[in-house]
Amino acid sequence: MKPYLAAATSYVRLRAESDRFIKEALAAIALLLEEAGPTEIATRLKGMSARRRARIALARLRVASIRPERFVAIVLAVTALIEEDPGSHRVKEFRTVQIAKALHRLASGTHKRWPFVDAYGRKRQTEMHAFPRSSGQVLRIMGRAVEKPCEWVVEKHLPGVLALKVKRYGVHRGSVTASRAG
């Protein structure tokens, strides 16, 4: 995934100001993040609807200052990886969930620290790290919400991202063209 994400990030950065499809996708994702609502700590998500948990996940990304450019780059990178890998699933839902998984990893947990004094009078610290389960329905909702504004970007710029990735890092080792060449 790394070479695809690096190529997609460079590609989006170069064209963010000049390309109308990328500009519109960035604006739509910025609005999506703005309208996501409040965040909630990971230990309080149990029992909430999938739609609400997806909105909270987007809000956590907003609070973590993940920029819309990163969202568009992830959508392009996942799509490029699936396109170039002949063994990958070609189902739209698979791509949607993979996009959401990549985003979910960026700001998924709650991390707390509490200082205390132990029995010997030493200052210690206890920590809690809680991560919400990245369950199917939440990922589908989150992935669709992010993928929808990027549809035109993918349609217009996927070949360019793939070309940049191949130029920098070579073809995917499992691709048809790589197996014919060797």
N, C-alpha and C positions, 0 to 999 in steps of 0.2 A: 504493500500500500504506500510506503514512503516515497518511492520515485514518482508515483502517480500524483500524490499530494503535493510534492515539491514542484512538479511541472505545472499542475493546475493552479497552484498558488502564484507562481511567477506569471502565468498566462493571465490570470484574473487581475493581478496588480498592474500589469502593463496596459490593460484595456479598460480598467474600471471607470476612468474619466471619459473615454472616447466612445465606447460601445453602448448603444442604447439598450440592448437586451440585458447586458450585465448591470447597467445603471438601474434599470427597472427591477431586476431581481434583488439587487442590494437594497433598494428602497422598500420593496415588499417584505424582505426579511427583517429589516430594521423595524418596520411597523409591527410585524409578527412578534418580535421580541418585546417591543414597547407595550403591546396589548396582552402580553402573557400573564400579567397579574403579579401577585406577590409570590415570594418563595416560601418554602416550608422545609423544616429539617427532615432528613431522610427517615427518622424513626416515627414520624407522624403520618406517613403516606398510606399506611395500611388501612384498607376499608374505603379509600377514595375511589371515585370512578377513574377509568383509564383516561378519559378526556381531561379530567382535572389534573391527574398526575403528569400527563404530557405537557400541559400548560405550565405546571410547576417546573418541569425539567427545562423548558425553554426559558423560564424566568431565572433559573439557576445559571444558565448560559449567559443571560444578559448581565446578571450580577457579577459573574466571573469575567466580564468584559471581553467575551468572545465576539469578534467583529463579524458583520455580515459577509465580508470577503472570505472568511474562513468557511462559512456555511456553503457558499457557492463553490469554493475550491473542493470541499469534501464531496459535494454532489457530483462535480465533474470527475474527481479522482475515482470514486467508486464506480461510476458509469464507465470510465475508461478502462479500469481494471477488469470489469465484467466483460466489456467488449473485446479486450485483447486476450482474455483467458478462455480458450475453447472448452475447458472442462468445467467452467462456471455455470451456475444456473442462469437461465435466460428469462426467468419469470420476473415480472415487474415488482411483485411483492418482495421477492428476495432482495432486489436492489433497494427498495424503500426501507426495508429493515436494516440492511447494511449501512445505509446512510445514517439512519437514526442511531445505530450502535456506535458509529464513529463519533457522532456528536455527543451522545450520552456520556461517553468516556471523558470528555473534556471537563465536565463539572458535575459529576454525579453524586458525590458524597457529602456527608456532614462530618466535620472534624472538630472536636472539642478537647480542651485541656483544662485540668483543674490542679492547682498547686495544693499541697498538703504537707503537714509535718508528721514524719513517722514516729514510731515508739522511741527511737534514739535521739529525737530532736533534730533530725536532718530534714532539710527541705527536699521534697520529692514532687513528682508530677505524675498524674494519671491521665491517660488519654482514651478517647472514644472515637472510633472511626466507623461510621455506619454508611452503607451504600444501599440505595434502593435497588430492588431487583429490576433488571431491564426486561420486563415481561413483554410478550408478543403484542398485545393490543396497544399498549402505551407506545411501543416502537413504531407500530404501523401508523398510528395517529400522528405522532411526531414527524416521522419520515415523510408522510403525505403532505403535511403542512409546510415542510421545508422544500420538498421536491417540486411542488406545484409552481411556485414562482420561478423556478430554474428551468422549466421545460424548454423555453426558447433558447436559453443559454446553451443547454446541452445539445439541442438540435443544430444550432449554428456553429458552436465552438468545439465540440467533441473531437472532430478530425484534427484541429489545430493542437489541442492538448495532447492527443495521441502522438502526433508528429514531434512535438517538443519533447515528450517523454522518451520516444525512440531515439531522437537525436542525442539526448543527454545520457540516457541509461541503457539503450539498446532495446531489442524486442523482448517480450515476455518469454521466458525459457520454455513455456509449454505451448506457445502459439504455433500455428500451422506454418507460418513463414520461417520461424526459427528452426523447426524440425526438418523442413525441406533444405534449408541452407547447410545443415550440419550433417 
